[in-house]
Amino acid sequence: MDAIARKLERLSPADTRVIAWLDRFEGALRAGDAAGAAELFAETCFWRDLVAFTWNITTLEGRGAIRAMLQAQLPAVSPGSFTLEEPATEADGVTEAWIAFETATLRGRGYLRLKGDEAWTLLTAARELKGFEEPGGPRRERGVHHGVEPGRRSWSERRRDEEAELGRTRQPYALVVGGGQGGIALGARLKRLGVPALVVDKHDRPGDQWRSRYKSLHLHDPVWYDHLPYLPFPDHWPVFAAKDKVGDWLEMYTKVMELNYWSKTEVSSARYDEAAREWVVELTRDGESLTLRPKQLVLATGMSGVPNLPNYPGMERFGGESHHSSRHPGGEAYRGKRAVVIGSNNSAHDICADFYENGADVTMVQRSSTHIVKSDTLMELALGGLYSEEALAKGITTDKADMLFASVPYRIMHEFHIPVYEQAKIRDAEFYGRLEKAGFQLDFGDDGSGLFMKYLRRGSGYYIDVGASDLIADGKIKLAHGRVKEITEDAVVLEDGTQLPADVIVYATGYGSMNGWAAKLISQDVADRVGKCWGLGSDTTKDPGPWEGELRNMWKPTRQEALWFHGGNLHQSRHYSLYLALQLKARMEGLETPVYALAETHHAA
């Protein structure tokens, strides 16, 4: 710790406290004293590890769990070189500090919170593999050899060769199925790490996942939250980008980052060859049938999984148009038509607003209560401290914001969010009053923790208001309540007998778990072995227990060897793609990756 003491001109009491704790912690780790290291934590404590110690994404809760992990992992991990990166801070009895460390195979960064002289929360995150660092900054490639080089091949020729070979004469190490924001972000990480990876997608062009959605769609999250790895949006980019603008950015990104990306490609089947320890993947690329044999298979098909299309009696006899919200083309063709949208979450609100703007008579069917938060309120109260111009001015970069976000254990995260939404209720009382007067059924989550916890627990049940709520409050979007009994030739009939005449029905009925894609592409047996994706096991609505402590199966090893899931919003695609890419790179290079606490399967579907 002498180095950090010399680096800082003057150590504050908070700095001294952190350095002393790190010294004791490192001493116990070097001595192999797992019990002694665990005793440095408070009785109520949490250690969240992103690959660095566990080759997993897991949270250890309590001294006993920490002791057990260290007993299992210390011999292989060999951690050390713990340092304080910058001056610590102190408020309300909690000391907080950025730290750095190393293990036998990697360099990491973390965030420590002390209560007194004991650790309350610790985040440890892998950042780079020793000997396999990304070629960025001072390690960037030269790009050209100055001098005479007979038969020199240009960059474009080498790039053309790579595109022609990968997937044909040379197999990819990793195949990423799904070329939306998640697959593209992961592809960029793997490219930088030198992992031969191929991203495949059924659409004609990168970004078509966004372009094909209804015309009015914009990002609901602010720009500071949504950057892709390495290449942030320019500083003139709108706070909420239009879907076609996002699509163009993704297409540009694949070219600039030199991703090996196959569009017009559909995977028909995949199976794991146990003897060869590789996947056999059958696909069709622009009409040509091909077989690939990657060592690793990543399903980046979106955290929402396969669309849930309900099976209401009479659906087949409906005489108008009907489709799932994922296939909604936009409201332009429905001027003067009667539209019924079944559902009341983000997509349902957006589509109802789209119908209204295009002159349709639209009714929303609310089957259960929905959490609503105004976009401006969300930005200012929930995200502004980490993702905003104000945060940047305080030195909170996107990377720092991601780490701070990740440093709060899921077990206690709701405690951080409840006060935010209590404040939102007061701030927007008139807004909520108007909605309730219109008959809209509101909630703030089972425990009042609001949007992000709903997102993590169930991936549904909310709407970030960008205008549709006012249309509901004003009666411009009509509102009906209850479950659907049946569909007739020209109406939606609810269980209470209410009939909603319809020329078009949109089923905004959500999506299944991501393991539905595994069932579709691989087998139901593999999907059941892996189990449910997403959710924390919080035992709240649509998130059955037992408690998992992390999102199920996301960005980490699963119960099926060499099968990975990658998805989430733009923020998660950016941040967690690093940890998934490091795990894949380590395996490609033959590094020891002893996985600790591989998650149990509790929910097959």
N, C-alpha and C positions, 0 to 999 in steps of 0.2 A: 504493500500500500504506500510505500515511500514515493512512488512515481506520481500518484495522484496528489499527494500532499505537496510535492514540488510544483505540480501543474497548477494547482489553485493557489493564488497569492495568499489567501487567508481562509482558513477553515472555520466554518460556522459550527455552532453546537450540533446542528442537524447533520452536517458533513461528518463530524467526528463520530456521531452516534452510528451513522451508516457504515463508515469505514471500520469501526470496532466490530459491528455485527458481521460484516463480510469477512474480516480476519478470523473471527471465531468459527464462522461457517466453513470457510475454506480449510481451516485447520482440522476440523472434524471430518470433512470429506477426504482430505489427504490421508488421514489416519484410518480411514475406513470405518469411522465411528458413526454408523447410521443413527443409532439412538441418540448420541450426543448432538448430531446435526438437527434431529427432529425436535429436541428439547429447546432449541433456539427459536422455535415458533410458539406463538400464543396458543392457549388451549383451543380457542376457536380460530382456525387458520385455513388457508387455501394456497395451494401451489398449483398454478396452471402451467403445464409444459407443452410447448409447441415443438415437438420432434427432438429437442436438444438432449434431454435425458432419457426419454422413453421410446424414441422412434415411433411416436404415436401422438395424438392430440388428446390429452386427458387432463383432468383436474383431480388433484389429491386433496381430500378434505380431512383435516385433523392430523395430529401428530402420528397416530398409528399408521395411517395410510402413507404418510411421508417416509416414516421409518421403513416400512415394507418395500416401498419403491427403491429406496437407496440401498437396502440390503441386496436387492436383486440386480440393480443396475450399476452400482459403483465400480465393480471390477472392470467392466467393459468401457464405461464412460470416462473415467479418470478426469474429473473436472478440476479446474483451477484457474489461476490468473483473474480472480474476481476483482474488479475495479469500479470505483465510482466515476461515472462518465462526465458529470457536470454537477454544479452545486445542488445539494438537496434542498427541499422545501419543507415547511412545517406549518400546519394549520389544524386547529380543532383537535389537538392531541395526536395527530397522525403525521409521521415523517415520510416523505415520498422521495424516491431517487431513481434515476436512470443508472443501470449498471451494465457492465460488459463481463464476459467470461469466455473460457475455452474448455473444450473437452478433447479427448484423444483424436477425434475426427473432424471437429467443426468449431467455428467461432459463433458466439451467440450474444444476444443482447437481452436485457430484461428490465423489469420495473418492480421495485420493492416498496412495500408500505410497512412501516413499523408502528406499533403502538407501544410506547415506552422503548424498552430494549428488546422486544420480541417482535418477530415477523407476523404480521396479520395476513397480507397477501404477497405472493411472489409470482411473477411471470418470468419464465425462461423461454426464449425463442431462438431457434436455429437461424443463422443468417447466411453462412457460407460454409462450404466444405473445404477443409484444408487440402491444398494441392489441386483443387478443382474450382477455384474462384472464377467468378464471371469476368470476362474481358472488358470491363468498363473503367472509365476514369483513367488513372495512370496505367492501367493494364490493357487499355484499348489496343486493338490490332493496328499495325502500321498501315495495312491496306495495299501497299505497293512495295516492290523491291526496286530501288533505284539502281539502275545499271543495265547491262546487257543480259538478256535472258532468251536464248533461242527457243522458239516455239511457245513463247509466252501466251497464256490464255487470259483473256480479259475477265473482269468481274462478271459481266453478263453471260459470257460463255460458261464460266464455272457455275453460275447460278442456274443456267439452263440445264447443265449436266446433272446437277443435284435434283432438280425437279423431275427430270426424266428417269433417273435411277431409283429414287426412293419409292418403294411400293412395287417395284418391278424387278430390277436386277439386284436391289439391295432392300432388305426388309427394315421397316421402322422398328426401333426398340419399343416405342410407345405409340399406340393408336388412340387418338382422342376422337370419340364419336360425339359430334355436336359442335358446330362451328359458330355458335353465338358468342356472346361476350365472355362466357366462362371458358369455352374451348380456345378462343383466341388469346385470352390472357394467359392461360396455361401454356399454349403453344409458344408464346413469346418468352416465357420463363425457361422452357426447355431448350429453345433455340439458343439463348444466352449461355446455358450450361453445357451446350454441345451434345445434347441428347437427340439422336435422330428420331424425330417425331412427325407424325402425319395427322393433320386435323381433317376430318371428313364431315360434310354436311349436305343435306338433300337439296338445298336451295340453289338457285342459279348463280348467285353472287354472295360474297360475304356481306353481311348487313341486311340481307333480305328478310331475316327473322324479324327485323324492325320495320322495314319498308312495307311488308305485307300486312301489317296491322292497320286498323281503322285510322282514317285521315287525321283525326284530332288528337291522336295519342302524343303525349310529351312525357319526358321523364318526370316522375313525381319527387325524386330526390334531387337536392341541389348539386350544382356542378362540382363543388369542392369535395363532395362525398363520392364522386363517380369516376375519377380518373382511372385510366388503365395503367399497368406497370410501365415504368421507364419513360413514358411519353404522355405527360399531362395535357389536358385540353389547354389551348391558348387562353391568355387572360382576358380576351374579349368575348369568350364563349358565353352564351346565355346561361342564366342560372338554371333554367329548365329547357333543355334542348328538345326540339321536335324529333319525332321518331325517324324521319328520313335523314335528318342531319346526323343523328346517331348512326344510322346505317351507313352513310357515306364515310363517317369517321372510322368505323370498324373495317370497312373495305380498304381505306387508305392505310390503316394500321397493319393489316396483314401484308401489304406490299412493303411498307417501310421497314417493318420488322423481319421481312424475308421469311415469312412462315411458309411451310409446305402445307398447302391448303387445297384440298380437292372439293370443289363444289359439284353440284349435280350428282351426288354420290349417296346411295342408300345402302345401309347394312341390312342384310336379310337374316343372317344367323351368325352366331359365335359359339365356340365350344373350347374348353381348356384341355389341351393335350398334356396329361399328367406326365407322361414319359419324357416328352421333349421340353416340358415346362414352358410352353408357349401357347398362344391362342391361335385358333384357326378361324379366320373371319371371312365370311362370304359377303361380297358386296357387288354392287353394280355402279360403275362410273360412266355416266353419260351413255348408257346403253351397253357398255362393255362389262362382262362378268369377270371378276378378279377374286383371287384368294390371297389374303395377307396372313402373315405369321408373326405378329408382334409378341414381344415378351410380356408387355404390360398393356392392359386395356382400361381406358378411362371413359366412363360414361359422363359426358358433359352435356346432357340433354335437357338441362334446366331443373332447378330444385322442385318445380311444380309437378314433374312427372307426366304421366299419360292423362289427357283430359278425361274428366269424369262426365260422361254423358248419362243422364238418368234414364230409367226405364219406366216411364209413366204409362199407365194404360191408355191406349188410343193414340200414341205418338205417330204410329204408322198411317193413321187415317187423316192426319191434319192436312188440309188442302192448301195451306199457304207455304211460305218458306220457313225453314227452321235450321238452326246451326248452333254449335257450341261457341262460346265467346272467343275462343282461340282462333276461330275461322271467320270472325265478323269482318266483312269487307268495307264497312263504312256505311253511313246512313244516306248517302246521296240518292240511292235508288228507291227510297221509301217515303218520299214526300207524299203527305196525305194519307199514308197507310197507318194502320193500327198496330203498334208494336208492343209486345209484352216481353220484358226481360226478367227472367227468373233468377233471383240472387240480389245481394245488396252489398257486395264488397267492391274493391277497387274497379275491376273490369265492368261490373254491372253499372256503377255510377258513370264511368267514362262512356259506356255505350248508350246509356239513357240520355246523357248530355248530347252525344253525337246525333241520336235520333231527333231530339228536340231541335237542335241547331239546323237540321235538315228538313224540318217541317212535318215530322211524324207526330202522331198522337201516341205518347209512350206511357206505359205503366210499369213500375217496378214492383216485383213481388218479393217482399221481405219475409223470409221464412224464419229467421232468428235475429236477435239483436246484433248490432254492428257498432264497432268503435269508430268514431269520426274524430279527426284532429285537423285543424286548419293548417294549410301548408306553411304559412308565415309563422304561425305559433310553433310548429314543429321545428322550423329552422332556428328560431330565436331561443326557444327554451330547451330543446333536446339536442340539437346538432350544432348550434352556433359556437359553443365553447371549444369544439374540436374542428369543425369543418365550416369555415367562413373566412372572409377577408380579415375580420378582427382576430381570429385565431392565428392566421398567417402572420399578422403584424406582431403577434406575441411570440413568434418563433415556433409555433406548432405546425410543423410541416405535415403533409399527408401521411408520411411514414410514422411520425410521432403520434399523430392522431389515431392511426390504426392500432399502434401498440398500446396506447392508453385505453382505447376501446376494448382491446383484447385482455387488458390487465384486470378487468373486473370479473370475478368468477360468476358463472351463471347462477350459482346457488343464492347469491346475495344481490344479483343485478336488479331484481325487481325493487329492492329497497332504494336504489338510486333513482329509479324511474317514477315511483309513486308520487314523490313531491312535485315532479315536473307536471304530471297530469292533474294533480290537485290545483296547481297554479293555472293550468290551462282552463280548468272548469271556471275559475274566477274570471280570468281574462276574457273568455269567450262565452260568458253566461248568457248574454242576449242571443247569440248565435245558437247555442244549444236549446234555449227556450223556444225559439222559433221552430226548430226541428221537431221538438217534442210536441208542440202545439199542432204541427202538421200530422202527427201520428207516428213519426219515425221512432223506432225502438233503439235506444242508445245503450252502450255499455263502455266501460273502460278496462275490460279484462276482468277475470275472476277476482283478482286482488287489487284492481285499480292501477295496475302498472302500465297500461296503455299499449301503444302500437308495437314497439320493437319486441316486447316480450310476447305479444300475440304472434308476431312474425316468427320468432324463434320457436315457440312452442307448437304452433300449428300451421303457420304459413298462410293464414287466412283470417277473416273476421274483422277487417278494417278497411277504411278508406281515408286517404290523404286528400282533404278537400281542396280542389282547384276550381270550384265553381258549381258542381252538380248539387251540392247541398242547398244552395240558395234556390235552385230550381225546384227542389223538393219542398222547401219551406214555403215557397210562393205558389205551390200547386201546379207548376208548369210541368213537372214530372209527377204523374199520379202515383199513388201509393196504395198497394194492397198487401194484406198480411195473411199468413197461413201456409200450410203445406198444400202441394198440388195433389188433387184427387185423380184427375184424368185430363186428357187432351181430346177435344172433339174435333170435328171437321173444321171449325172456325173459331175455337175459343179454348182458353185455359180455365179449367174448373177447379176451384179450391175446395178443401174439405168441408168448409162451412156452406158450400153451395154457391158461393160467389162465382159468376161467370164473367170472364174478361175476354171480350171479342178480340180476335187477333188475325192480322194478315201475315205477320212475321213473329216468330218466337225465337229469342236468344236464350240459350241455356248457359247462364253465367254461374255454373255449378261447380267450378273449381277443378282440381287436379288430384290424382292419386300420388302415392309415394313414388320416389324415383326408382325404387326397386321394381316398379312396374315395367320399366324399360329393360331391366335385367330379365324379367319373366318373358318379355316379348322377344328379345334378341337372343337370349341364351337358353334359359329354361326356368320353369316354375320352381324346380328343386333348388337351383342356385339362388333365385330371388328369395325363397324362404330361408335358405341357409344364411344369407346376408341379413335379411330382416328389414324392417322398416327403416327408411331414411328420413332424416330431419326430425325435429322434436327433441325435447330434453328429458322426457319422462317426468314432467312436473306434476302429473296427476290432475291437471286442469282440463278444461273442455278441449276435446280432440287431441290431447297429449297424454295418453295413458302412462302410468308408472310401469315399472319402478324407475327411480331417479337414475339418469345416465350421467349427468354432469357436463355433457358435451352434446353437440348435435350428432345424432346417430349416423354413423358410417360416412360422414362427410370429410373429405380431404385426408383420409387416414386409412390404414390397413383394414380390410374387411375379413369376414369368415370365408371368403372365396379368395384363394391365392391369386395375386396379380390382377385383382379387379378393384377399381377405385371409382369413387363418385366425386364429381366436382360441379358445383353450382352455387346459386345464391345471387344476390343483387350485385351491382357493379363493384361496390365496396368489398364485398366478400370475395368476389372473383379476383379482384386485384390482390388483396392481402393474403388469402389462404392459398392462392396458386403458388406462392413462394414455397410453402412448406410441402405441398404435394410434389412440386418439381424437385426439391432437395431429396425427398424420399426416393423418387424414381432415379435420380442421378446416382445416389449412393448405391442402389441396387445394381445399376448398370456397371458401375466401377468395381463391384464385388466387395464393397465395404461391409463390415459387420453391422447389422441393423437389428439388434435384439429388441423386439417389440414387447413393451410392458403393458399389461392390462388390455389385451385385445378384447373389445367389447363383446359381451354376451348378446345372444339373439333372444329377445323377449316377444317380438311382434313380427310374425311372418309376413303379414300383409299391411 
